[in-house]
Amino acid sequence: MRLSEGVEWTVHCCTLLAGLPPDAALSAKKLAEFFDVPPDYLAKHMQQMSKAGIVNTKKGPNGGYSLAKPARDITLLDMVEAIDGRVCSFKCTEIRQRGPSGVSPCSYKTPCGIARAMRKADQVWRDELRKTTLADLQIIGLRETPPEQMNKAITWLKGLFT
């Protein structure tokens, strides 16, 4: 399974947004600056997060993105599906029905075992993503971020809101 880099970028952005004071927002440009990613590309992904109801968009000089709901109510699956969609990671093309041994599609009563196993694995993966909230990711981030980086982040953010 390979997720797009937009998933990584937006999950990190949402984790940063979750730590902002109430009523604070960050523009896509500032989020892109913080993570050193292309602003236009990030903005497209943040728009997808907005369409999915994960972030709010506020216009104006103090505008930007903020979380649309509490971090505890946003799952990792919500964020992944907002960017990469809800499609199963495996697409069965029924190649067992082709070639010299293939028979009529009506001869097959169930999807092939490979497709069933892949769909089951995809469901387990999605169930695990559903168990992890943005609040969980915040806690992990706070615990694992080196103090020097945390201090730099706080200083950078203070410069935006003072």
C-alpha positions as CSV (number, residue, x, y, z in Angstrom):
1,M,0.0,0.0,0.0
2,R,1.3,3.4,-0.9
3,L,-0.3,6.6,0.3
4,S,0.2,9.9,-1.5
5,E,2.5,12.4,0.1
6,G,-0.5,14.7,0.5
7,V,-1.7,12.4,3.3
8,E,1.6,12.9,5.2
9,W,1.5,16.6,4.6
10,T,-2.1,17.2,5.6
11,V,-1.9,15.0,8.7
12,H,1.1,16.9,9.9
13,C,-0.8,20.2,9.1
14,C,-3.8,19.1,11.1
15,T,-1.7,18.1,14.0
16,L,-0.2,21.6,14.0
17,L,-3.7,23.1,13.7
18,A,-4.9,21.0,16.6
19,G,-2.3,22.8,18.8
20,L,-3.4,26.3,18.0
21,P,-5.4,28.5,20.3
22,P,-9.1,28.7,19.7
23,D,-10.1,31.0,16.9
24,A,-6.6,30.9,15.5
25,A,-6.0,29.8,11.9
26,L,-3.0,29.3,9.6
27,S,-3.0,29.9,5.9
28,A,-1.9,27.2,3.5
29,K,1.1,29.4,2.7
30,K,2.1,29.5,6.4
31,L,1.5,25.8,6.8
32,A,3.6,25.1,3.7
33,E,6.4,27.4,5.1
34,F,6.3,25.5,8.5
35,F,6.8,22.2,6.8
36,D,8.8,23.4,3.8
37,V,6.5,21.9,1.2
38,P,5.1,23.5,-2.0
39,P,2.3,26.0,-1.1
40,D,0.2,25.4,-4.1
41,Y,0.2,21.7,-3.8
42,L,-0.5,21.8,-0.1
43,A,-3.4,24.3,-0.7
44,K,-5.1,21.8,-3.0
45,H,-4.8,19.1,-0.3
46,M,-6.1,21.4,2.4
47,Q,-9.1,22.2,0.2
48,Q,-9.8,18.4,0.1
49,M,-9.6,18.4,3.9
50,S,-12.1,21.3,4.0
51,K,-14.5,19.5,1.6
52,A,-14.3,16.5,3.9
53,G,-15.3,18.6,6.9
54,I,-12.0,18.1,8.7
55,V,-10.9,21.8,8.6
56,N,-12.7,25.1,8.3
57,T,-11.6,27.8,5.9
58,K,-11.7,31.4,7.1
59,K,-11.3,34.3,4.7
60,G,-9.6,37.6,5.4
61,P,-6.3,38.9,6.8
62,N,-6.4,36.5,9.8
63,G,-7.9,33.8,7.7
64,G,-6.6,30.3,7.0
65,Y,-7.4,26.8,8.2
66,S,-8.5,25.6,11.6
67,L,-9.9,22.3,12.7
68,A,-13.7,21.9,12.0
69,K,-14.1,19.7,15.1
70,P,-12.2,18.5,18.1
71,A,-9.0,16.5,17.5
72,R,-10.5,13.6,19.4
73,D,-13.3,13.4,16.8
74,I,-11.0,13.2,13.7
75,T,-9.5,9.8,12.9
76,L,-6.5,9.0,10.8
77,L,-8.8,7.2,8.5
78,D,-10.9,10.4,8.0
79,M,-7.8,12.2,6.9
80,V,-6.5,9.5,4.7
81,E,-9.8,9.1,2.9
82,A,-10.1,12.9,2.5
83,I,-6.9,12.9,0.4
84,D,-6.7,9.4,-1.2
85,G,-10.4,8.5,-1.3
86,R,-12.4,5.6,0.0
87,V,-11.4,3.1,-2.7
88,C,-10.1,-0.3,-1.7
89,S,-6.3,-0.5,-2.2
90,F,-6.6,-3.6,-4.3
91,K,-8.5,-3.7,-7.6
92,C,-9.3,-7.2,-8.8
93,T,-9.5,-7.4,-12.6
94,E,-10.5,-11.1,-12.6
95,I,-7.5,-12.3,-14.6
96,R,-8.4,-15.8,-13.6
97,Q,-11.2,-15.6,-16.3
98,R,-8.7,-14.9,-19.0
99,G,-6.2,-16.9,-21.1
100,P,-6.4,-20.5,-22.3
101,S,-8.0,-21.8,-19.1
102,G,-10.6,-19.1,-18.7
103,V,-14.3,-19.9,-18.6
104,S,-17.5,-17.8,-18.6
105,P,-17.7,-15.2,-15.8
106,C,-21.0,-16.8,-14.7
107,S,-19.0,-19.9,-13.8
108,Y,-17.4,-18.1,-10.8
109,K,-19.7,-18.0,-7.8
110,T,-17.5,-15.8,-5.6
111,P,-14.6,-13.3,-5.9
112,C,-11.3,-15.1,-6.1
113,G,-9.4,-15.9,-2.9
114,I,-6.7,-13.3,-3.7
115,A,-9.3,-10.6,-4.0
116,R,-11.0,-11.7,-0.7
117,A,-7.7,-11.8,1.2
118,M,-6.7,-8.4,-0.1
119,R,-10.1,-6.8,0.7
120,K,-9.9,-8.3,4.2
121,A,-6.4,-6.9,4.7
122,D,-7.6,-3.5,3.5
123,Q,-10.5,-3.6,6.0
124,V,-8.1,-4.5,8.9
125,W,-5.9,-1.6,7.8
126,R,-8.9,0.8,7.7
127,D,-10.1,-0.4,11.1
128,E,-6.6,0.4,12.6
129,L,-6.6,3.9,11.1
130,R,-10.1,4.4,12.5
131,K,-8.8,3.7,16.0
132,T,-6.2,6.5,15.9
133,T,-7.4,10.0,16.4
134,L,-5.7,13.4,15.7
135,A,-5.6,13.8,19.5
136,D,-3.6,10.6,19.7
137,L,-1.2,11.9,17.1
138,Q,-0.8,15.1,19.1
139,I,0.2,13.2,22.2
140,I,2.7,11.1,20.2
141,G,4.1,14.3,18.6
142,L,4.5,16.1,21.9
143,R,6.3,13.1,23.4
144,E,8.6,12.5,20.5
145,T,9.5,16.0,19.2
146,P,13.0,17.0,20.3
147,P,12.9,20.0,22.7
148,E,15.0,22.1,20.4
149,Q,12.5,21.6,17.6
150,M,9.5,22.3,19.9
151,N,11.1,25.5,21.1
152,K,11.7,26.6,17.5
153,A,8.1,25.8,16.6
154,I,6.7,27.7,19.5
155,T,8.9,30.7,18.7
156,W,7.8,30.6,15.0
157,L,4.1,30.4,16.0
158,K,4.3,33.2,18.6
159,G,5.7,35.4,15.8
160,L,2.5,34.9,13.8
161,F,0.1,35.5,16.7
162,T,1.7,38.4,18.6
